[in-house]
Amino acid sequence: MAASLYTIKQKIDEKNLSSIKVIVPAHRKTLMKAFIDRFIGVYNFEIEDL
């Protein structure tokens, strides 16, 4: 799982993005919030249920 999240971070960095909208199933929302908490201040995230 950590490798997948790191890959996502690399893709975000490659595209030089600062605002990201994440659409995930409700059961994955907690996991995404944990990932996002590591990058607060670096990126702006919006999480939406699928």
PDB file with one MODEL, atoms N, CA, C and O in Angstrom:
MODEL        1
ATOM      1  N   MET A   1       0.824  -1.196   0.000  1.00  0.00           N
ATOM      2  CA  MET A   1       0.000   0.000   0.000  1.00  0.00           C
ATOM      3  C   MET A   1       0.863   1.253   0.000  1.00  0.00           C
ATOM      4  O   MET A   1       0.567   2.211  -0.713  1.00  0.00           O
ATOM      5  N   ALA A   2       1.926   1.251   0.794  1.00  0.00           N
ATOM      6  CA  ALA A   2       2.793   2.430   0.856  1.00  0.00           C
ATOM      7  C   ALA A   2       3.399   2.738  -0.515  1.00  0.00           C
ATOM      8  O   ALA A   2       3.552   3.901  -0.885  1.00  0.00           O
ATOM      9  N   ALA A   3       3.737   1.699  -1.255  1.00  0.00           N
ATOM     10  CA  ALA A   3       4.310   1.903  -2.589  1.00  0.00           C
ATOM     11  C   ALA A   3       3.298   2.569  -3.512  1.00  0.00           C
ATOM     12  O   ALA A   3       3.662   3.430  -4.313  1.00  0.00           O
ATOM     13  N   SER A   4       2.042   2.179  -3.407  1.00  0.00           N
ATOM     14  CA  SER A   4       0.986   2.781  -4.238  1.00  0.00           C
ATOM     15  C   SER A   4       0.815   4.261  -3.905  1.00  0.00           C
ATOM     16  O   SER A   4       0.700   5.099  -4.800  1.00  0.00           O
ATOM     17  N   LEU A   5       0.801   4.571  -2.613  1.00  0.00           N
ATOM     18  CA  LEU A   5       0.642   5.961  -2.208  1.00  0.00           C
ATOM     19  C   LEU A   5       1.845   6.805  -2.629  1.00  0.00           C
ATOM     20  O   LEU A   5       1.692   7.964  -3.016  1.00  0.00           O
ATOM     21  N   TYR A   6       3.028   6.225  -2.552  1.00  0.00           N
ATOM     22  CA  TYR A   6       4.219   6.950  -2.977  1.00  0.00           C
ATOM     23  C   TYR A   6       4.173   7.218  -4.488  1.00  0.00           C
ATOM     24  O   TYR A   6       4.587   8.284  -4.944  1.00  0.00           O
ATOM     25  N   THR A   7       3.674   6.257  -5.252  1.00  0.00           N
ATOM     26  CA  THR A   7       3.530   6.440  -6.699  1.00  0.00           C
ATOM     27  C   THR A   7       2.574   7.592  -7.000  1.00  0.00           C
ATOM     28  O   THR A   7       2.823   8.399  -7.895  1.00  0.00           O
ATOM     29  N   ILE A   8       1.486   7.658  -6.249  1.00  0.00           N
ATOM     30  CA  ILE A   8       0.536   8.767  -6.423  1.00  0.00           C
ATOM     31  C   ILE A   8       1.235  10.093  -6.159  1.00  0.00           C
ATOM     32  O   ILE A   8       1.083  11.045  -6.925  1.00  0.00           O
ATOM     33  N   LYS A   9       2.000  10.155  -5.076  1.00  0.00           N
ATOM     34  CA  LYS A   9       2.726  11.382  -4.742  1.00  0.00           C
ATOM     35  C   LYS A   9       3.698  11.773  -5.860  1.00  0.00           C
ATOM     36  O   LYS A   9       3.809  12.950  -6.201  1.00  0.00           O
ATOM     37  N   GLN A  10       4.390  10.802  -6.420  1.00  0.00           N
ATOM     38  CA  GLN A  10       5.319  11.095  -7.516  1.00  0.00           C
ATOM     39  C   GLN A  10       4.585  11.683  -8.718  1.00  0.00           C
ATOM     40  O   GLN A  10       5.071  12.628  -9.340  1.00  0.00           O
ATOM     41  N   LYS A  11       3.416  11.127  -9.049  1.00  0.00           N
ATOM     42  CA  LYS A  11       2.630  11.628 -10.189  1.00  0.00           C
ATOM     43  C   LYS A  11       2.171  13.069  -9.941  1.00  0.00           C
ATOM     44  O   LYS A  11       2.184  13.902 -10.847  1.00  0.00           O
ATOM     45  N   ILE A  12       1.767  13.344  -8.700  1.00  0.00           N
ATOM     46  CA  ILE A  12       1.357  14.707  -8.350  1.00  0.00           C
ATOM     47  C   ILE A  12       2.533  15.661  -8.524  1.00  0.00           C
ATOM     48  O   ILE A  12       2.382  16.745  -9.088  1.00  0.00           O
ATOM     49  N   ASP A  13       3.702  15.256  -8.040  1.00  0.00           N
ATOM     50  CA  ASP A  13       4.898  16.090  -8.156  1.00  0.00           C
ATOM     51  C   ASP A  13       5.311  16.300  -9.606  1.00  0.00           C
ATOM     52  O   ASP A  13       5.697  17.407  -9.982  1.00  0.00           O
ATOM     53  N   GLU A  14       5.236  15.261 -10.421  1.00  0.00           N
ATOM     54  CA  GLU A  14       5.608  15.368 -11.831  1.00  0.00           C
ATOM     55  C   GLU A  14       4.747  16.392 -12.560  1.00  0.00           C
ATOM     56  O   GLU A  14       5.224  17.085 -13.459  1.00  0.00           O
ATOM     57  N   LYS A  15       3.488  16.486 -12.174  1.00  0.00           N
ATOM     58  CA  LYS A  15       2.562  17.410 -12.836  1.00  0.00           C
ATOM     59  C   LYS A  15       2.568  18.790 -12.179  1.00  0.00           C
ATOM     60  O   LYS A  15       1.848  19.694 -12.604  1.00  0.00           O
ATOM     61  N   ASN A  16       3.392  18.938 -11.135  1.00  0.00           N
ATOM     62  CA  ASN A  16       3.541  20.217 -10.440  1.00  0.00           C
ATOM     63  C   ASN A  16       2.192  20.744  -9.944  1.00  0.00           C
ATOM     64  O   ASN A  16       1.887  21.928 -10.089  1.00  0.00           O
ATOM     65  N   LEU A  17       1.393  19.858  -9.361  1.00  0.00           N
ATOM     66  CA  LEU A  17       0.075  20.228  -8.863  1.00  0.00           C
ATOM     67  C   LEU A  17       0.145  20.652  -7.406  1.00  0.00           C
ATOM     68  O   LEU A  17       0.998  20.186  -6.651  1.00  0.00           O
ATOM     69  N   SER A  18      -0.757  21.537  -7.019  1.00  0.00           N
ATOM     70  CA  SER A  18      -0.842  21.907  -5.610  1.00  0.00           C
ATOM     71  C   SER A  18      -2.251  21.661  -5.064  1.00  0.00           C
ATOM     72  O   SER A  18      -2.431  21.554  -3.851  1.00  0.00           O
ATOM     73  N   SER A  19      -3.243  21.572  -5.939  1.00  0.00           N
ATOM     74  CA  SER A  19      -4.618  21.280  -5.524  1.00  0.00           C
ATOM     75  C   SER A  19      -5.056  19.982  -6.171  1.00  0.00           C
ATOM     76  O   SER A  19      -4.953  19.812  -7.386  1.00  0.00           O
ATOM     77  N   ILE A  20      -5.546  19.070  -5.348  1.00  0.00           N
ATOM     78  CA  ILE A  20      -5.903  17.735  -5.833  1.00  0.00           C
ATOM     79  C   ILE A  20      -7.276  17.367  -5.301  1.00  0.00           C
ATOM     80  O   ILE A  20      -7.550  17.517  -4.111  1.00  0.00           O
ATOM     81  N   LYS A  21      -8.140  16.883  -6.188  1.00  0.00           N
ATOM     82  CA  LYS A  21      -9.447  16.377  -5.788  1.00  0.00           C
ATOM     83  C   LYS A  21      -9.386  14.866  -5.855  1.00  0.00           C
ATOM     84  O   LYS A  21      -9.046  14.295  -6.891  1.00  0.00           O
ATOM     85  N   VAL A  22      -9.718  14.216  -4.741  1.00  0.00           N
ATOM     86  CA  VAL A  22      -9.645  12.768  -4.629  1.00  0.00           C
ATOM     87  C   VAL A  22     -11.069  12.231  -4.507  1.00  0.00           C
ATOM     88  O   VAL A  22     -11.819  12.643  -3.622  1.00  0.00           O
ATOM     89  N   ILE A  23     -11.436  11.314  -5.394  1.00  0.00           N
ATOM     90  CA  ILE A  23     -12.751  10.678  -5.346  1.00  0.00           C
ATOM     91  C   ILE A  23     -12.525   9.209  -5.042  1.00  0.00           C
ATOM     92  O   ILE A  23     -11.924   8.481  -5.833  1.00  0.00           O
ATOM     93  N   VAL A  24     -13.015   8.784  -3.885  1.00  0.00           N
ATOM     94  CA  VAL A  24     -12.777   7.418  -3.419  1.00  0.00           C
ATOM     95  C   VAL A  24     -14.062   6.824  -2.851  1.00  0.00           C
ATOM     96  O   VAL A  24     -14.955   7.555  -2.424  1.00  0.00           O
ATOM     97  N   PRO A  25     -14.150   5.491  -2.847  1.00  0.00           N
ATOM     98  CA  PRO A  25     -15.275   4.842  -2.164  1.00  0.00           C
ATOM     99  C   PRO A  25     -15.228   5.184  -0.668  1.00  0.00           C
ATOM    100  O   PRO A  25     -14.153   5.411  -0.112  1.00  0.00           O
ATOM    101  N   ALA A  26     -16.371   5.216  -0.039  1.00  0.00           N
ATOM    102  CA  ALA A  26     -16.458   5.601   1.375  1.00  0.00           C
ATOM    103  C   ALA A  26     -15.526   4.774   2.257  1.00  0.00           C
ATOM    104  O   ALA A  26     -14.941   5.307   3.199  1.00  0.00           O
ATOM    105  N   HIS A  27     -15.379   3.479   1.968  1.00  0.00           N
ATOM    106  CA  HIS A  27     -14.532   2.635   2.816  1.00  0.00           C
ATOM    107  C   HIS A  27     -13.040   2.937   2.668  1.00  0.00           C
ATOM    108  O   HIS A  27     -12.246   2.484   3.492  1.00  0.00           O
ATOM    109  N   ARG A  28     -12.644   3.680   1.654  1.00  0.00           N
ATOM    110  CA  ARG A  28     -11.233   4.057   1.466  1.00  0.00           C
ATOM    111  C   ARG A  28     -10.930   5.468   1.970  1.00  0.00           C
ATOM    112  O   ARG A  28      -9.775   5.892   1.987  1.00  0.00           O
ATOM    113  N   LYS A  29     -11.958   6.181   2.373  1.00  0.00           N
ATOM    114  CA  LYS A  29     -11.789   7.576   2.765  1.00  0.00           C
ATOM    115  C   LYS A  29     -10.827   7.733   3.946  1.00  0.00           C
ATOM    116  O   LYS A  29      -9.999   8.643   3.942  1.00  0.00           O
ATOM    117  N   THR A  30     -10.921   6.876   4.941  1.00  0.00           N
ATOM    118  CA  THR A  30     -10.037   6.949   6.111  1.00  0.00           C
ATOM    119  C   THR A  30      -8.586   6.762   5.708  1.00  0.00           C
ATOM    120  O   THR A  30      -7.706   7.478   6.186  1.00  0.00           O
ATOM    121  N   LEU A  31      -8.334   5.806   4.833  1.00  0.00           N
ATOM    122  CA  LEU A  31      -6.974   5.561   4.362  1.00  0.00           C
ATOM    123  C   LEU A  31      -6.426   6.775   3.620  1.00  0.00           C
ATOM    124  O   LEU A  31      -5.279   7.168   3.834  1.00  0.00           O
ATOM    125  N   MET A  32      -7.231   7.365   2.757  1.00  0.00           N
ATOM    126  CA  MET A  32      -6.776   8.535   2.012  1.00  0.00           C
ATOM    127  C   MET A  32      -6.521   9.712   2.940  1.00  0.00           C
ATOM    128  O   MET A  32      -5.567  10.463   2.738  1.00  0.00           O
ATOM    129  N   LYS A  33      -7.361   9.884   3.956  1.00  0.00           N
ATOM    130  CA  LYS A  33      -7.137  10.970   4.910  1.00  0.00           C
ATOM    131  C   LYS A  33      -5.812  10.784   5.635  1.00  0.00           C
ATOM    132  O   LYS A  33      -5.102  11.759   5.879  1.00  0.00           O
ATOM    133  N   ALA A  34      -5.470   9.555   5.981  1.00  0.00           N
ATOM    134  CA  ALA A  34      -4.188   9.284   6.641  1.00  0.00           C
ATOM    135  C   ALA A  34      -3.027   9.664   5.724  1.00  0.00           C
ATOM    136  O   ALA A  34      -2.042  10.246   6.179  1.00  0.00           O
ATOM    137  N   PHE A  35      -3.139   9.339   4.443  1.00  0.00           N
ATOM    138  CA  PHE A  35      -2.115   9.706   3.470  1.00  0.00           C
ATOM    139  C   PHE A  35      -2.034  11.221   3.327  1.00  0.00           C
ATOM    140  O   PHE A  35      -0.948  11.802   3.334  1.00  0.00           O
ATOM    141  N   ILE A  36      -3.184  11.844   3.199  1.00  0.00           N
ATOM    142  CA  ILE A  36      -3.244  13.292   2.984  1.00  0.00           C
ATOM    143  C   ILE A  36      -2.677  14.052   4.179  1.00  0.00           C
ATOM    144  O   ILE A  36      -2.030  15.085   4.005  1.00  0.00           O
ATOM    145  N   ASP A  37      -2.914  13.554   5.382  1.00  0.00           N
ATOM    146  CA  ASP A  37      -2.407  14.225   6.579  1.00  0.00           C
ATOM    147  C   ASP A  37      -0.897  14.395   6.554  1.00  0.00           C
ATOM    148  O   ASP A  37      -0.365  15.312   7.180  1.00  0.00           O
ATOM    149  N   ARG A  38      -0.211  13.531   5.843  1.00  0.00           N
ATOM    150  CA  ARG A  38       1.249  13.640   5.734  1.00  0.00           C
ATOM    151  C   ARG A  38       1.679  14.812   4.853  1.00  0.00           C
ATOM    152  O   ARG A  38       2.823  15.263   4.926  1.00  0.00           O
ATOM    153  N   PHE A  39       0.755  15.304   4.019  1.00  0.00           N
ATOM    154  CA  PHE A  39       1.115  16.327   3.045  1.00  0.00           C
ATOM    155  C   PHE A  39       0.357  17.634   3.227  1.00  0.00           C
ATOM    156  O   PHE A  39       0.351  18.482   2.335  1.00  0.00           O
ATOM    157  N   ILE A  40      -0.282  17.795   4.379  1.00  0.00           N
ATOM    158  CA  ILE A  40      -0.958  19.055   4.675  1.00  0.00           C
ATOM    159  C   ILE A  40       0.093  20.161   4.660  1.00  0.00           C
ATOM    160  O   ILE A  40       1.173  20.003   5.230  1.00  0.00           O
ATOM    161  N   GLY A  41      -0.216  21.256   4.023  1.00  0.00           N
ATOM    162  CA  GLY A  41       0.730  22.355   3.910  1.00  0.00           C
ATOM    163  C   GLY A  41       1.502  22.311   2.601  1.00  0.00           C
ATOM    164  O   GLY A  41       2.027  23.331   2.155  1.00  0.00           O
ATOM    165  N   VAL A  42       1.575  21.143   1.986  1.00  0.00           N
ATOM    166  CA  VAL A  42       2.266  21.005   0.705  1.00  0.00           C
ATOM    167  C   VAL A  42       1.254  21.028  -0.437  1.00  0.00           C
ATOM    168  O   VAL A  42       1.474  21.658  -1.472  1.00  0.00           O
ATOM    169  N   TYR A  43       0.148  20.333  -0.228  1.00  0.00           N
ATOM    170  CA  TYR A  43      -0.913  20.249  -1.236  1.00  0.00           C
ATOM    171  C   TYR A  43      -2.251  20.607  -0.598  1.00  0.00           C
ATOM    172  O   TYR A  43      -2.422  20.493   0.616  1.00  0.00           O
ATOM    173  N   ASN A  44      -3.186  21.036  -1.418  1.00  0.00           N
ATOM    174  CA  ASN A  44      -4.572  21.225  -0.977  1.00  0.00           C
ATOM    175  C   ASN A  44      -5.379  20.062  -1.517  1.00  0.00           C
ATOM    176  O   ASN A  44      -5.430  19.850  -2.728  1.00  0.00           O
ATOM    177  N   PHE A  45      -6.013  19.302  -0.625  1.00  0.00           N
ATOM    178  CA  PHE A  45      -6.789  18.142  -1.028  1.00  0.00           C
ATOM    179  C   PHE A  45      -8.263  18.376  -0.770  1.00  0.00           C
ATOM    180  O   PHE A  45      -8.639  19.017   0.211  1.00  0.00           O
ATOM    181  N   GLU A  46      -9.092  17.856  -1.651  1.00  0.00           N
ATOM    182  CA  GLU A  46     -10.531  17.781  -1.463  1.00  0.00           C
ATOM    183  C   GLU A  46     -10.899  16.315  -1.640  1.00  0.00           C
ATOM    184  O   GLU A  46     -10.559  15.710  -2.657  1.00  0.00           O
ATOM    185  N   ILE A  47     -11.582  15.745  -0.672  1.00  0.00           N
ATOM    186  CA  ILE A  47     -11.977  14.333  -0.757  1.00  0.00           C
ATOM    187  C   ILE A  47     -13.478  14.263  -0.976  1.00  0.00           C
ATOM    188  O   ILE A  47     -14.256  14.910  -0.275  1.00  0.00           O
ATOM    189  N   GLU A  48     -13.864  13.477  -1.948  1.00  0.00           N
ATOM    190  CA  GLU A  48     -15.279  13.313  -2.278  1.00  0.00           C
ATOM    191  C   GLU A  48     -15.595  11.820  -2.343  1.00  0.00           C
ATOM    192  O   GLU A  48     -14.789  11.020  -2.819  1.00  0.00           O
ATOM    193  N   ASP A  49     -16.782  11.461  -1.855  1.00  0.00           N
ATOM    194  CA  ASP A  49     -17.211  10.058  -1.941  1.00  0.00           C
ATOM    195  C   ASP A  49     -17.542   9.695  -3.370  1.00  0.00           C
ATOM    196  O   ASP A  49     -18.053  10.513  -4.135  1.00  0.00           O
ATOM    197  N   LEU A  50     -17.242   8.456  -3.719  1.00  0.00           N
ATOM    198  CA  LEU A  50     -17.542   7.927  -5.044  1.00  0.00           C
ATOM    199  C   LEU A  50     -19.003   7.642  -5.158  1.00  0.00           C
ATOM    200  O   LEU A  50     -19.464   7.186  -6.205  1.00  0.00           O
TER     201      LEU A  50
ENDMDL
END
